[in-house]
Amino acid sequence: MCKTEQLLAGGAGEAQAVSRAAEILRGGGLVAFPTETVYGLGANALDGDAVAKIFAAKERPGWDPLIVHVSDREMLDRVAMVPAEMDERVAKLIAAFWPGPLTLLLPRTTAVPDAVTAGRPLVGVRMPAHPLTLELIRLAGVPVAAPSANRFGRTSPTTAAHVLEDLDGRIDAVLDGGATRVGIESTVLDVLRTPMVIYRPGAVTQEMIAEATGVAVEIFRPAVAGGDVAPESLPSPGVGLRHYAPRARLELVSVAGVGDLRHSLHAAIERAHEADEVVGAILPDEWDASYAEETFGCGEWGDDDAFAHRIFAGLRSLDARGVDVIVCPVPVGDGVAVALRDRLEKAARRK
């Protein structure tokens, strides 16, 4: 494949850029595009050959299913069926959170190729909240299968430059819409079970879903027996045990009190120094940054939305500076902090 075509959104050329991206999708090509969460790598979800290109470009194993992005309810009905007994529940979720960072697991239609769901009976579907991407899907006229636009297992991309770091020359085009707003992937929810089950936490939280529907919600906890889980047994996108990983070793620091956390963070940095490692640290903006050679600010401590917005950019930035280890504090509490712990714990796993 030739060098990836860069399509810049914004200004007078935006309509032409989106139109060109839609043309590539209709023709069976691959386009990376911004959503409110991270950049996705899209192909026509109804074209098995196009979907296969996603797996090849990302070096993604075939057992890992994809999420389908739609622009309206009619397009949802092309890829998924809503059982009559779940109609009210699904309607409440759509009204509360679409467009937005919530993926619903629903029974697939026969139009969806096996590759999209990895042969599973359910398909993940969401309507992204980025106006550029909604227009792209509408113009393409097809639902778009799209995982994050990075090499498999690597840190998710939140800018077009991140996409090109991993995939330049491996995909047809990237539609550059600037930095993403949320910064972590969508919540993945199995709506068919009671209680409903979150397979991947995100910005739409357990508490928000329960309040919107009046139905109890649980968070999936994969059993880890000796660290080995058969990937084919994983129930949905986003539940692999190692993912989002930087090249550097990621060391997490987690304690209850802020004072103790600072002490533990500095101790972790000192241990790395003793091992002659170059240290990078992701730190709250107000904390002392003099302990590490390289630092990246994650916002004010306790502002989990700001942390989520910056975390993947921080991991990529410190990687680019050649550090050996990245030390990072772990947010505590509920809400978005749950999603941040999920991403950080998966990124820190060594295998």
Phi, psi and chi 1 to 4 in degrees:
 res  aa     phi    psi   chi1   chi2   chi3   chi4
   1 MET       -  144.2 -174.6  175.0  -72.4      -
   2 CYS   -74.6  176.0  -62.2      -      -      -
   3 LYS   -56.4  141.9 -173.4  173.5  176.7   62.6
   4 THR   -64.8  131.3  -62.5      -      -      -
   5 GLU   -74.8  129.2 -173.0  175.0   -8.4      -
   6 GLN  -102.5  119.5  -62.6 -178.5   48.8      -
   7 LEU  -111.1  112.0  -54.7  171.3      -      -
   8 LEU   -92.6  120.6 -175.7   61.7      -      -
   9 ALA   -84.5  162.8      -      -      -      -
  10 GLY    97.3  140.7      -      -      -      -
  11 GLY    77.8 -164.6      -      -      -      -
  12 ALA   -66.4  -25.3      -      -      -      -
  13 GLY   -90.6    5.5      -      -      -      -
  14 GLU   -64.6  -45.9  178.8  167.8  -65.9      -
  15 ALA   -60.2  -39.3      -      -      -      -
  16 GLN   -67.2  -38.9 -176.9  177.5   -3.8      -
  17 ALA   -64.3  -44.5      -      -      -      -
  18 VAL   -66.6  -40.6  177.1      -      -      -
  19 SER   -62.1  -41.2  177.7      -      -      -
  20 ARG   -65.2  -41.7  170.9   61.2 -179.0  150.8
  21 ALA   -63.0  -41.1      -      -      -      -
  22 ALA   -64.0  -38.6      -      -      -      -
  23 GLU   -61.3  -41.8  176.8 -173.5    9.9      -
  24 ILE   -64.3  -43.3  -67.2  170.1      -      -
  25 LEU   -62.5  -44.0  -72.5  175.2      -      -
  26 ARG   -62.7  -31.2  -76.0 -165.8  -56.3  -87.4
  27 GLY   -84.5    5.9      -      -      -      -
  28 GLY    89.8   13.7      -      -      -      -
  29 GLY   -93.0 -178.4      -      -      -      -
  30 LEU  -111.9  131.0  -61.2 -177.3      -      -
  31 VAL  -131.5  127.5  176.3      -      -      -
  32 ALA   -88.2  140.6      -      -      -      -
  33 PHE  -147.8  156.4   54.2   83.0      -      -
  34 PRO   -82.0  142.4   31.6  -35.3      -      -
  35 THR  -121.7 -179.2   74.3      -      -      -
  36 GLU   -71.3  -17.1   75.7  -79.2   16.7      -
  37 THR   -92.7  -78.2   58.0      -      -      -
  38 VAL  -137.3  176.2  -60.0      -      -      -
  39 TYR   -74.4  136.5  -88.2   70.2      -      -
  40 GLY  -106.3  156.3      -      -      -      -
  41 LEU  -109.8  108.2  176.9   59.0      -      -
  42 GLY  -106.5  149.2      -      -      -      -
  43 ALA  -146.1  160.5      -      -      -      -
  44 ASN   -56.7  114.8  178.5   -4.6      -      -
  45 ALA   -68.1  -15.6      -      -      -      -
  46 LEU   -96.6    0.8  -53.7 -178.7      -      -
  47 ASP  -112.4  104.2 -179.4  -17.7      -      -
  48 GLY   -59.6  -37.0      -      -      -      -
  49 ASP   -66.5  -39.5  -69.1  -22.5      -      -
  50 ALA   -66.3  -42.1      -      -      -      -
  51 VAL   -61.6  -38.6  170.0      -      -      -
  52 ALA   -59.4  -30.7      -      -      -      -
  53 LYS   -66.3  -31.6  -65.0  176.6 -176.3  177.9
  54 ILE   -60.3  -48.5  -66.9  176.7      -      -
  55 PHE   -62.6  -38.2  -70.9   89.3      -      -
  56 ALA   -68.4  -44.9      -      -      -      -
  57 ALA   -65.1  -40.5      -      -      -      -
  58 LYS   -85.2  -10.9  -76.6  176.2   59.5   72.2
  59 GLU    55.8   44.6  -60.2  175.6  -11.9      -
  60 ARG   -94.1  133.1 -177.8 -174.9 -179.7   99.1
  61 PRO   -68.0  147.2   22.4  -31.6      -      -
  62 GLY   -67.3  -15.2      -      -      -      -
  63 TRP   -78.1   -8.1   50.1 -103.2      -      -
  64 ASP   -97.6  109.4 -158.8    5.7      -      -
  65 PRO   -70.9  163.8   24.2  -32.3      -      -
  66 LEU  -108.6  161.4  -51.5  177.9      -      -
  67 ILE  -101.5  138.1  -69.7  171.2      -      -
  68 VAL   -99.7  131.8  177.0      -      -      -
  69 HIS  -104.9  132.5  -64.1   64.4      -      -
  70 VAL  -126.7  162.8  -59.8      -      -      -
  71 SER  -108.5  -13.0   59.2      -      -      -
  72 ASP  -162.0  176.1   54.0   34.0      -      -
  73 ARG   -67.2  -34.3  179.6   57.2 -167.3  -99.3
  74 GLU   -60.9  -39.8 -177.4  -84.6  -27.5      -
  75 MET   -70.9  -34.6 -164.4  172.6  -77.5      -
  76 LEU   -57.2  -44.3  168.2   64.9      -      -
  77 ASP   -67.1  -17.9  -68.1  -22.1      -      -
  78 ARG   -74.9  -24.8  -67.8  168.2   67.2 -178.8
  79 VAL  -115.1  -18.0  -63.7      -      -      -
  80 ALA  -142.8  153.5      -      -      -      -
  81 MET  -113.9  137.6  -61.6  174.2  -74.3      -
  82 VAL  -104.0  110.8  179.1      -      -      -
  83 PRO   -57.5  144.2  -22.5   32.8      -      -
  84 ALA   -54.8  -39.0      -      -      -      -
  85 GLU   -72.3  -12.5   66.8  -86.6   17.7      -
  86 MET  -107.3    3.5  -66.5  -65.5  169.0      -
  87 ASP   -59.9  -45.9 -170.1   67.3      -      -
  88 GLU   -65.1  -42.0 -178.7  180.0   -1.9      -
  89 ARG   -62.4  -47.6 -179.3 -177.5  -64.3 -173.3
  90 VAL   -64.6  -39.6  170.4      -      -      -
  91 ALA   -60.5  -40.1      -      -      -      -
  92 LYS   -65.6  -40.7  -72.8  178.4  178.2  178.7
  93 LEU   -66.1  -43.7  -70.8  164.6      -      -
  94 ILE   -63.3  -43.2  -71.0  174.5      -      -
  95 ALA   -63.7  -36.9      -      -      -      -
  96 ALA   -82.4  -33.4      -      -      -      -
  97 PHE  -128.6   -3.0  -57.0  115.6      -      -
  98 TRP  -109.0  140.2  -81.4   17.1      -      -
  99 PRO   -64.5  145.4  -15.2   28.2      -      -
 100 GLY   165.6 -179.5      -      -      -      -
 101 PRO   -85.5   54.0   29.9  -34.4      -      -
 102 LEU  -129.1  121.7  177.1   65.6      -      -
 103 THR  -101.7  129.7  -66.3      -      -      -
 104 LEU  -104.5  129.5  -56.6  179.2      -      -
 105 LEU   -89.5  119.5  -74.4  172.7      -      -
 106 LEU  -136.9  160.0  -66.3  165.0      -      -
 107 PRO   -59.6  133.4  -24.0   34.4      -      -
 108 ARG   -78.6  155.2   59.3 -171.1  -89.5 -155.2
 109 THR   -88.1  169.5   67.2      -      -      -
 110 THR   -70.7  -12.0   56.6      -      -      -
 111 ALA   -74.6  -16.9      -      -      -      -
 112 VAL   -85.9  121.8  177.3      -      -      -
 113 PRO   -63.6  151.4  -18.8   30.2      -      -
 114 ASP   -56.0  -34.9  -78.3  -14.0      -      -
 115 ALA   -60.0  -31.9      -      -      -      -
 116 VAL   -64.9  -42.3  171.7      -      -      -
 117 THR  -101.8    3.9   68.3      -      -      -
 118 ALA    55.1   37.4      -      -      -      -
 119 GLY    79.5    1.5      -      -      -      -
 120 ARG   -78.8  157.3  -66.8  163.7  173.9   80.9
 121 PRO   -78.7  -15.3   26.3  -34.1      -      -
 122 LEU  -106.7  147.4  -56.3 -177.1      -      -
 123 VAL  -120.8  138.3   61.7      -      -      -
 124 GLY   -84.9  129.5      -      -      -      -
 125 VAL  -133.3  138.7 -171.3      -      -      -
 126 ARG  -146.9  160.9   85.7  177.2 -172.2   99.1
 127 MET  -113.6  105.9 -174.9 -174.7  -64.2      -
 128 PRO   -66.8  152.5   22.9  -31.6      -      -
 129 ALA   -95.7    8.6      -      -      -      -
 130 HIS   -87.8  119.4 -161.1  -63.1      -      -
 131 PRO   -60.4  -32.2   18.8  -30.4      -      -
 132 LEU   -63.7  -43.2 -161.8   66.5      -      -
 133 THR   -74.3  -36.9  -66.3      -      -      -
 134 LEU   -59.8  -41.0  -77.7  175.6      -      -
 135 GLU   -68.2  -38.2  178.7   64.2    5.5      -
 136 LEU   -59.8  -47.6  169.1   62.6      -      -
 137 ILE   -65.2  -41.2  -61.5  169.3      -      -
 138 ARG   -61.5  -45.1 -172.9 -169.2   68.3   78.6
 139 LEU   -68.3  -37.4  -78.8  178.2      -      -
 140 ALA   -65.8  -32.8      -      -      -      -
 141 GLY    76.7   14.3      -      -      -      -
 142 VAL  -137.6  148.6  -65.9      -      -      -
 143 PRO   -64.3  147.8   22.3  -30.6      -      -
 144 VAL  -119.2  117.0  175.8      -      -      -
 145 ALA   -78.4  130.6      -      -      -      -
 146 ALA  -157.2  110.3      -      -      -      -
 147 PRO   -82.8 -176.8   34.4  -35.0      -      -
 148 SER   -66.1  149.1   55.1      -      -      -
 149 ALA   -91.0   66.4      -      -      -      -
 150 ASN  -145.2  167.3   54.7  -73.3      -      -
 151 ARG   -63.2  147.6  -65.6  -75.1 -173.4  101.3
 152 PHE   -57.5  131.2 -179.4   72.5      -      -
 153 GLY    86.1  -14.9      -      -      -      -
 154 ARG   -81.5  171.4  -76.0  -69.5  -39.2  -77.1
 155 THR   -61.4  134.0  -52.7      -      -      -
 156 SER   -66.2  148.2  -62.6      -      -      -
 157 PRO   -91.7  134.7   32.4  -31.7      -      -
 158 THR  -116.9    3.9   55.7      -      -      -
 159 THR  -139.8  163.2   68.2      -      -      -
 160 ALA   -63.8  -33.1      -      -      -      -
 161 ALA   -62.8  -37.9      -      -      -      -
 162 HIS   -61.8  -41.2  -65.3  163.2      -      -
 163 VAL   -58.3  -46.9  174.6      -      -      -
 164 LEU   -67.8  -28.8  -67.8  170.7      -      -
 165 GLU   -56.4  -38.1  -76.0  175.2   14.0      -
 166 ASP   -97.3  -32.9  -79.3    8.1      -      -
 167 LEU  -125.5    6.2  -60.8  177.0      -      -
 168 ASP   -58.6  127.2 -168.7   12.3      -      -
 169 GLY    86.9   -6.9      -      -      -      -
 170 ARG  -105.8  -11.7  -58.2  176.1   68.5   88.6
 171 ILE  -132.1  164.4   63.4  176.3      -      -
 172 ASP   -76.2  -40.9  -64.7  -68.2      -      -
 173 ALA  -158.0  157.3      -      -      -      -
 174 VAL  -127.6  129.8   56.5      -      -      -
 175 LEU   -94.1  110.6 -178.7   61.2      -      -
 176 ASP   -88.4  107.0 -173.3  -11.2      -      -
 177 GLY  -112.3   20.7      -      -      -      -
 178 GLY    83.8 -173.1      -      -      -      -
 179 ALA   -70.8  145.1      -      -      -      -
 180 THR   -74.0  159.6   62.7      -      -      -
 181 ARG   -87.8  -46.1  173.4  174.1   56.4   82.5
 182 VAL   -83.1  -51.0  174.7      -      -      -
 183 GLY    96.7  -12.8      -      -      -      -
 184 ILE  -130.3  158.3   55.5  174.2      -      -
 185 GLU   -67.0  165.7  -61.8   83.7   -4.0      -
 186 SER   -66.3  154.9   63.1      -      -      -
 187 THR   -67.4  134.9  -55.5      -      -      -
 188 VAL  -110.4  121.3  177.2      -      -      -
 189 LEU  -124.6  127.1  179.1   69.9      -      -
 190 ASP   -86.9  107.7 -173.2  -22.1      -      -
 191 VAL   -85.4  -10.9  -57.3      -      -      -
 192 LEU   -83.2  -17.4  -56.3 -179.0      -      -
 193 ARG   -96.6  155.0  -61.0  174.6   62.2  176.8
 194 THR  -132.0  116.0  -56.8      -      -      -
 195 PRO   -60.4  154.6  -17.9   30.1      -      -
 196 MET   -66.6  156.4  -68.3 -175.3  -72.0      -
 197 VAL  -123.6  127.1  176.9      -      -      -
 198 ILE   -89.2  116.2  -69.1  175.3      -      -
 199 TYR   -87.5  -29.0  -73.8  119.7      -      -
 200 ARG  -137.5  114.7 -179.4  177.0   67.9 -167.7
 201 PRO   -71.3  152.3   21.7  -28.2      -      -
 202 GLY  -155.3 -156.1      -      -      -      -
 203 ALA   -70.2  -26.0      -      -      -      -
 204 VAL   -86.2  109.2  175.9      -      -      -
 205 THR   -91.8  166.7   66.4      -      -      -
 206 GLN   -52.9  -44.2  179.4 -178.8   18.8      -
 207 GLU   -66.8  -40.1  -62.2   80.6    6.3      -
 208 MET   -65.2  -40.6  -67.4  163.3   64.9      -
 209 ILE   -67.5  -44.3  -67.2  167.8      -      -
 210 ALA   -62.0  -40.3      -      -      -      -
 211 GLU   -66.9  -38.6 -178.2  178.3   -3.1      -
 212 ALA   -71.7  -30.3      -      -      -      -
 213 THR  -109.2  -21.8   61.0      -      -      -
 214 GLY    73.5   14.3      -      -      -      -
 215 VAL  -113.6  139.9  178.8      -      -      -
 216 ALA   -64.0  149.8      -      -      -      -
 217 VAL  -134.0  133.9 -176.0      -      -      -
 218 GLU  -116.2  159.2  -64.1  178.1  -14.3      -
 219 ILE  -107.2  128.4  -63.9  178.6      -      -
 220 PHE   -65.4  131.4  174.5   73.5      -      -
 221 ARG  -121.4  103.9  -51.2  -73.1 -176.2 -168.0
 222 PRO   -66.3  138.9   24.2  -32.8      -      -
 223 ALA   -73.1  132.9      -      -      -      -
 224 VAL  -117.6  100.9 -177.3      -      -      -
 225 ALA   -98.8  104.6      -      -      -      -
 226 GLY    64.8   18.5      -      -      -      -
 227 GLY    84.0    1.1      -      -      -      -
 228 ASP  -111.3  125.1  -65.0  -37.1      -      -
 229 VAL  -132.7  127.7  175.0      -      -      -
 230 ALA   -64.5  120.0      -      -      -      -
 231 PRO   -62.6  -30.5   20.7  -31.8      -      -
 232 GLU   -65.5  -18.0  -66.1   82.7   -2.8      -
 233 SER   -88.5   -8.4   69.7      -      -      -
 234 LEU   -68.9  137.5  -61.3  175.5      -      -
 235 PRO   -85.1  -11.4   29.3  -34.5      -      -
 236 SER  -161.9  169.5  106.5      -      -      -
 237 PRO   -60.7  145.9  -19.5   31.0      -      -
 238 GLY    88.5    8.5      -      -      -      -
 239 VAL  -112.1    9.2  -63.9      -      -      -
 240 GLY   -59.1  145.7      -      -      -      -
 241 LEU   -78.0  -20.9  -68.5  177.6      -      -
 242 ARG  -128.0  124.2 -175.1  170.2 -168.6  -91.5
 243 HIS  -163.1  169.1 -150.5   40.1      -      -
 244 TYR    63.0   20.1  -40.1  110.8      -      -
 245 ALA   -84.5  135.7      -      -      -      -
 246 PRO   -76.3  170.6   30.0  -34.7      -      -
 247 ARG   -71.6  -38.4  -66.3 -173.2 -179.3   90.3
 248 ALA   -68.9  155.8      -      -      -      -
 249 ARG   -68.6  134.2 -174.1  178.1   86.9 -105.1
 250 LEU  -103.9  119.8  178.3   61.2      -      -
 251 GLU  -111.2  122.7 -177.6  168.9  -16.4      -
 252 LEU   -98.4  142.3  -55.5 -178.9      -      -
 253 VAL  -121.4  123.1  178.6      -      -      -
 254 SER  -142.2  113.6  178.9      -      -      -
 255 VAL  -143.1  169.0  -68.6      -      -      -
 256 ALA   -74.5  -48.3      -      -      -      -
 257 GLY   -89.3  146.9      -      -      -      -
 258 VAL   -64.3  -41.3  171.6      -      -      -
 259 GLY   -61.5  -45.4      -      -      -      -
 260 ASP   -63.6  -36.4  -69.5  -21.9      -      -
 261 LEU   -64.5  -43.4 -177.5   57.8      -      -
 262 ARG   -61.1  -44.4  -72.8  176.5  175.3  167.8
 263 HIS   -61.3  -45.2  176.8   77.5      -      -
 264 SER   -65.7  -37.5  -62.7      -      -      -
 265 LEU   -63.2  -46.4 -166.9   82.5      -      -
 266 HIS   -64.6  -37.0  -66.4  158.8      -      -
 267 ALA   -64.3  -39.7      -      -      -      -
 268 ALA   -64.1  -39.5      -      -      -      -
 269 ILE   -65.9  -40.5  -67.8  171.5      -      -
 270 GLU   -64.4  -38.9  -73.8  -56.0  -46.0      -
 271 ARG   -61.1  -41.5  -73.0 -165.9  -60.1  -87.6
 272 ALA   -64.8  -39.9      -      -      -      -
 273 HIS   -61.8  -40.7  -77.6  153.6      -      -
 274 GLU   -62.8  -27.7  -70.3  170.7    3.4      -
 275 ALA   -89.2   11.7      -      -      -      -
 276 ASP    59.8   35.5  -67.8  -35.1      -      -
 277 GLU   -97.3  143.7  -67.1  178.8  -50.8      -
 278 VAL   -79.9  125.7  178.1      -      -      -
 279 VAL  -108.1  132.6 -177.2      -      -      -
 280 GLY  -113.8  149.4      -      -      -      -
 281 ALA  -136.2  135.6      -      -      -      -
 282 ILE   -94.6  117.1  -67.0  177.1      -      -
 283 LEU  -129.7  145.9  -63.6  173.1      -      -
 284 PRO   -56.2  145.7  -26.1   35.9      -      -
 285 ASP   -58.1  -30.8  -67.7  -12.9      -      -
 286 GLU   -89.1   -0.9   69.0  -87.4   21.2      -
 287 TRP   -88.8  157.0  -71.9   16.1      -      -
 288 ASP   -64.7  121.8  178.9   10.0      -      -
 289 ALA  -103.0   10.7      -      -      -      -
 290 SER   -80.8  -10.1   62.7      -      -      -
 291 TYR   -77.5  -24.7  -77.0   76.2      -      -
 292 ALA  -112.9  151.9      -      -      -      -
 293 GLU   -65.8  -39.4  -72.5   88.2  -13.3      -
 294 GLU  -129.8  137.7  -58.4  -71.2  -11.8      -
 295 THR  -134.4  159.5   61.2      -      -      -
 296 PHE  -141.0  127.5 -171.3   92.3      -      -
 297 GLY   -80.3  135.8      -      -      -      -
 298 CYS  -110.7   16.7   64.0      -      -      -
 299 GLY    92.3 -173.1      -      -      -      -
 300 GLU   -73.2  135.9 -176.7  178.1  -12.0      -
 301 TRP   -60.8  130.4 -173.7 -115.0      -      -
 302 GLY   100.5  -15.4      -      -      -      -
 303 ASP   -90.4   84.8 -174.8  -13.7      -      -
 304 ASP   -67.6  -29.0  -65.2  -29.1      -      -
 305 ASP   -64.4  -41.9  -71.5  -27.2      -      -
 306 ALA   -65.9  -40.1      -      -      -      -
 307 PHE   -60.4  -47.4 -160.7  132.7      -      -
 308 ALA   -60.8  -40.8      -      -      -      -
 309 HIS   -61.3  -31.8  175.6   69.2      -      -
 310 ARG  -104.7  -15.4  -59.6 -175.6 -171.2 -170.7
 311 ILE   -61.4  -46.7 -176.7   59.0      -      -
 312 PHE   -70.2  -37.1  -72.8  143.2      -      -
 313 ALA   -62.7  -37.0      -      -      -      -
 314 GLY   -65.4  -44.6      -      -      -      -
 315 LEU   -61.8  -42.7  -66.2  175.8      -      -
 316 ARG   -67.5  -39.5  -78.3 -175.3  174.6  -93.6
 317 SER   -63.5  -45.5  174.3      -      -      -
 318 LEU   -68.9  -36.8  -67.1  172.1      -      -
 319 ASP   -56.7  -45.4 -109.2   -7.2      -      -
 320 ALA   -64.1  -23.8      -      -      -      -
 321 ARG   -88.2    2.1  -66.6 -177.9 -125.5  173.1
 322 GLY    79.3   25.1      -      -      -      -
 323 VAL   -73.0  155.8  -57.2      -      -      -
 324 ASP   -88.5  -33.5  -59.3  -54.0      -      -
 325 VAL  -139.8  142.0   58.4      -      -      -
 326 ILE  -115.2  122.2  -61.2  171.2      -      -
 327 VAL  -100.7  132.4  178.2      -      -      -
 328 CYS  -142.7  130.6 -179.1      -      -      -
 329 PRO   -73.1  150.8   29.0  -33.4      -      -
 330 VAL  -106.2  122.3  178.6      -      -      -
 331 PRO   -61.1  150.3  -22.4   33.6      -      -
 332 VAL  -113.7  164.7  -62.1      -      -      -
 333 GLY    99.2 -168.4      -      -      -      -
 334 ASP   -99.7 -165.8  -61.5  -34.5      -      -
 335 GLY    68.0 -136.3      -      -      -      -
 336 VAL   -65.1  -23.8  177.1      -      -      -
 337 ALA   -58.6  -32.3      -      -      -      -
 338 VAL   -62.2  -44.0  175.2      -      -      -
 339 ALA   -66.7  -38.5      -      -      -      -
 340 LEU   -65.1  -42.0  -76.5  164.9      -      -
 341 ARG   -62.9  -39.4  -70.3 -164.7  -64.5  -86.7
 342 ASP   -57.9  -47.9  170.4   79.9      -      -
 343 ARG   -67.2  -44.5  -56.8  -50.6 -168.3  -86.5
 344 LEU   -66.7  -41.8  -70.5  169.1      -      -
 345 GLU   -64.3  -38.4  -71.4  164.4    4.7      -
 346 LYS   -70.4  -37.4  -71.2  173.1  180.0  173.7
 347 ALA   -68.8  -27.0      -      -      -      -
 348 ALA   -86.5  -14.0      -      -      -      -
 349 ARG   -66.1  138.5  -73.6 -175.8   64.4   89.0
 350 ARG   -86.6  -17.4  -58.9  -44.2  -61.4  164.8
 351 LYS  -158.7      -   61.7  178.7 -178.3  178.4
